Amino acid sequence: MKKLLISIILLLVVFSSAVYSQEPDEKSVLKEEVTVSSSNLKFDNLSLQYARLISGDLWLNLGVIDLSLSAHKNMPSMGDFVSKDGTFNGGLLLGIDKHKSLAPKLELIYGLNIIMYYSYINHTTDNPSIPAYARSITVNSFSPGVGVGLGVFYKINPSVLFGFEVNPSVSYSFINGRNPDGLPYKNRGIYFSINNEVARVSLKYRF
């Protein structure tokens, strides 16, 4: 995934540089952009967003965020039993961003977002000593909330920007699942997060 992202960056830089070298006199305003980002260096937690200029320096932003998927099977050693773990995380975002120039090559982007996160966790085992109703545990979580986006970007050229963002958010979570006794449980609460507690690495392409 890391090699793929680096290849995308290089292709965007080459393509956009070729376009601007062929049309140096055209000063058209770029009104749309696509952003690919990750909140960890493994690039297994991805966000894809689309934004459109709607007025002045205000942009309407929507996308899917913090997508991650994992599946793991624990192969048994002697005397143990197979267990499987699967997770999925992701969210939807709708927001308004404002863009402000800090320097000829630097741009500040900040805004307010409405978010909706979903999380799924499942654990299963074939251990016969565990009651059948407890061999599969599933937890679902729905978390609507609001967040703030703040990022600084370097303009590689007029179309390609690279930068870092922080996205603190407050959400109210509805958690539903089953405990090891097989009984359903529900949990409700307010949570604060900041995209895995690290800055999000982002690449933007404007057109």
Secondary structure by P-SEA (a helix, b strand, c coil): caaaaaaaaaaaaaaaaaaaaaccccccccccbbbbbbcccccccbbbbbbbbccccbbbbbbccccccbbbbbbbcccbbbbbbbbbbcccccbbbbbbbccccbbbbbbcccbbbbbbbbbbbccccccccccbbbbbbbbbbcccccccccccccccccbbbbbbbbbbbbbbbbccccbbbbbbbccccccccbbbbbccccc
